[in-house]
Amino acid sequence: MFTLALTKIDLLNLAYLAAAVLFIFGLKMLGKVPTAARGNRVSAAGMLLATVATFFYLTGATAVSLLWIVPALGLGAAIGLVMAQRVEMTAMPQMVALLNGFGGIASLLVATGDYANRRGAFVAIDQLGVDSGGSPGFTLGAIALAALIGGATFTGSLVAFGKLQGVAWVPDQPVQLPGQRWIVFGLLAAALLLTAVFVAWPGAWGVLLLVTLLALGLGVLLVIGIGGADMPVVIALLNSYSGVAAAMAGFVLNNYALIITGSLVGSSGLILTNIMCKAMNRSLMNVLFGGMGAAPAAGGSGAGGSGGATVSGTAREASGADAAIVLEAARQVVVVPGYGMAVAQAQHAVKELVGELARRGIHVVYAIHPVAGRMPGHMNVLLAEAGVDYDTLLDLEPSNVQLRQSDVALVIGANDVTNPAARHDTTSPLYGMPILDVDEARTVFVIKRSLNPGFAGIQNELYFHERTRMLFGDAKKVVMELVNELEQI
């Protein structure tokens, strides 16, 4: 016959199991655009269930006072609500980076706090052999790993946030120190060695402090050397780190919900990171230490930017009226959105332009590159906010099929993902990266503020192609001009 306390534990674990099922189904739904919003709500319901179940267990099974927990939860919920309502969709990458950092520091604090509460017990087990059950060595290792991964996630996410937000003291360009790769490996090896020392000597709280300090420095070095072109990969990788750190904290607390949730986030983040790397035809090590997007050195490749052959030719400019005439005569148009569209908040104007074309019987689709924007799925999120039909959003391969058959390709703020140099220039840092074959359309219009290089730091050959015409200016204003011109035809 089970005691009341045991029955509560059973109910708690059943609630955690139900929450895990909701997490898994929610994660599955997030994989498809039409069900993504519903998947987010399902996952949120799972987290609410796990949180409420934990509260009910704490009120009867431990001496923890909810007097501290409830106000903290209320404050956090209020901050999250304000952020969700006020942060623009264009700033969502920064918010995701910041939330990854919050997850990392939370895991670090939970693990170190638990160690502070149980340090005497760990010391007694080590010195006197007093053990009330469990595996103290495993728990100590989980504490150190939670501090290591959580600390690196926290500072790495802050640096990523600074790069995305344009904070003055965080350079957008990658910072490459001499021997940076070996410095990172050295810090990681030292942190892992100290983790082993901590497991062997549980009372050495100073060792845990050193692990934490090394982790904080490691996070900065891992991200400071990465440029804007690789931010989608960085966001996915930091998300994975935060999940692994949460799983470690779950092992420390023996909390199944944290272990399951952290494992799901960690594994899905790694899978997404791998997808992003494949989309750029680069290895993770090259992303972390390649420094793509570094400013060209003096006497470098000139107009070619940082690596790659020098681009020659003349960019041909067109007026809004000329572009509207060509668009009106087209049978099929492919819209290629990029980060410039996000910066200009032009997604609603683009939807209006596409509607104007559709009313004329012109078939319009959107070509979405996996790494367009500053986080995975950035363009999908922006276009979904504008109410764009999901069926018109095409992935890379079907997009290229449509581009070859299109009369007009309309590029809105996309740069590196449309650069033909990726196909033929072996000296280019983009070489081998699968791109959108925009140059194969009959006519190409590029909306961009200037001819400046993209995040990879190299000039785009597309701008000088014989079938390309440039529409210089703010993306939102230029698109609205096209709408007005079409209405007058």
WOBELKA-V849429 format. One record per residue. N is the residue number from 1. NEAR is the number of other ideal C-beta (glycine too) atoms within 8 Angstrom. Layout:
# WOBELKA-V849429
[[N NEAR] [N NEAR]]
This chain:
# WOBELKA-V849429
[[1 2] [2 5] [3 6] [4 5] [5 8] [6 8] [7 9] [8 12] [9 10] [10 9] [11 10] [12 12] [13 9] [14 8] [15 12] [16 14] [17 9] [18 10] [19 16] [20 14] [21 9] [22 13] [23 14] [24 9] [25 10] [26 16] [27 12] [28 8] [29 13] [30 11] [31 7] [32 7] [33 8] [34 5] [35 9] [36 12] [37 6] [38 8] [39 15] [40 11] [41 9] [42 12] [43 13] [44 9] [45 10] [46 15] [47 11] [48 8] [49 12] [50 13] [51 9] [52 9] [53 13] [54 11] [55 10] [56 10] [57 13] [58 11] [59 7] [60 7] [61 8] [62 5] [63 3] [64 6] [65 6] [66 9] [67 6] [68 7] [69 11] [70 8] [71 8] [72 8] [73 9] [74 8] [75 8] [76 8] [77 8] [78 8] [79 8] [80 8] [81 8] [82 8] [83 9] [84 7] [85 6] [86 5] [87 10] [88 6] [89 11] [90 8] [91 9] [92 12] [93 13] [94 11] [95 10] [96 11] [97 14] [98 11] [99 8] [100 16] [101 17] [102 8] [103 14] [104 21] [105 12] [106 11] [107 17] [108 16] [109 8] [110 12] [111 16] [112 12] [113 8] [114 11] [115 14] [116 8] [117 6] [118 8] [119 11] [120 6] [121 9] [122 14] [123 10] [124 9] [125 12] [126 10] [127 7] [128 6] [129 5] [130 7] [131 7] [132 5] [133 3] [134 8] [135 5] [136 11] [137 7] [138 9] [139 12] [140 13] [141 11] [142 13] [143 16] [144 14] [145 11] [146 16] [147 15] [148 16] [149 15] [150 20] [151 19] [152 15] [153 19] [154 14] [155 16] [156 17] [157 17] [158 11] [159 13] [160 15] [161 13] [162 10] [163 15] [164 12] [165 8] [166 6] [167 8] [168 4] [169 4] [170 9] [171 7] [172 7] [173 9] [174 12] [175 7] [176 7] [177 8] [178 3] [179 6] [180 11] [181 7] [182 7] [183 10] [184 12] [185 8] [186 8] [187 12] [188 9] [189 8] [190 9] [191 13] [192 9] [193 8] [194 13] [195 13] [196 8] [197 10] [198 16] [199 10] [200 5] [201 8] [202 12] [203 9] [204 9] [205 9] [206 6] [207 11] [208 14] [209 8] [210 9] [211 16] [212 13] [213 9] [214 14] [215 17] [216 12] [217 10] [218 16] [219 18] [220 11] [221 13] [222 12] [223 15] [224 11] [225 13] [226 14] [227 14] [228 10] [229 12] [230 14] [231 15] [232 14] [233 14] [234 13] [235 16] [236 14] [237 12] [238 18] [239 13] [240 16] [241 16] [242 18] [243 18] [244 11] [245 18] [246 16] [247 14] [248 17] [249 18] [250 16] [251 11] [252 14] [253 9] [254 7] [255 10] [256 11] [257 12] [258 12] [259 11] [260 13] [261 17] [262 16] [263 10] [264 13] [265 13] [266 14] [267 10] [268 11] [269 16] [270 10] [271 8] [272 12] [273 13] [274 9] [275 10] [276 14] [277 12] [278 7] [279 12] [280 12] [281 7] [282 10] [283 6] [284 11] [285 7] [286 8] [287 15] [288 9] [289 10] [290 10] [291 10] [292 14] [293 13] [294 11] [295 6] [296 11] [297 6] [298 4] [299 3] [300 9] [301 12] [302 6] [303 8] [304 12] [305 13] [306 15] [307 11] [308 15] [309 9] [310 7] [311 12] [312 5] [313 5] [314 4] [315 9] [316 7] [317 8] [318 10] [319 6] [320 12] [321 7] [322 9] [323 14] [324 12] [325 9] [326 11] [327 15] [328 10] [329 6] [330 13] [331 5] [332 13] [333 14] [334 17] [335 12] [336 16] [337 16] [338 17] [339 13] [340 14] [341 16] [342 17] [343 9] [344 11] [345 10] [346 13] [347 15] [348 8] [349 12] [350 15] [351 12] [352 11] [353 12] [354 12] [355 8] [356 11] [357 13] [358 9] [359 6] [360 8] [361 4] [362 12] [363 6] [364 12] [365 12] [366 14] [367 16] [368 13] [369 15] [370 11] [371 12] [372 12] [373 12] [374 11] [375 12] [376 11] [377 6] [378 15] [379 15] [380 10] [381 10] [382 15] [383 14] [384 11] [385 8] [386 10] [387 5] [388 12] [389 5] [390 8] [391 4] [392 10] [393 12] [394 10] [395 7] [396 12] [397 6] [398 8] [399 16] [400 12] [401 8] [402 13] [403 15] [404 9] [405 6] [406 13] [407 10] [408 15] [409 14] [410 11] [411 15] [412 15] [413 16] [414 16] [415 15] [416 13] [417 11] [418 15] [419 16] [420 11] [421 15] [422 12] [423 6] [424 5] [425 11] [426 5] [427 7] [428 13] [429 11] [430 14] [431 10] [432 6] [433 11] [434 7] [435 13] [436 13] [437 8] [438 15] [439 11] [440 7] [441 14] [442 6] [443 11] [444 14] [445 16] [446 11] [447 13] [448 14] [449 7] [450 5] [451 7] [452 5] [453 10] [454 11] [455 13] [456 16] [457 17] [458 18] [459 11] [460 13] [461 10] [462 14] [463 12] [464 10] [465 10] [466 3] [467 8] [468 14] [469 12] [470 13] [471 13] [472 8] [473 8] [474 8] [475 16] [476 10] [477 9] [478 13] [479 15] [480 10] [481 9] [482 13] [483 12] [484 9] [485 12] [486 14] [487 7] [488 5] [489 7]]
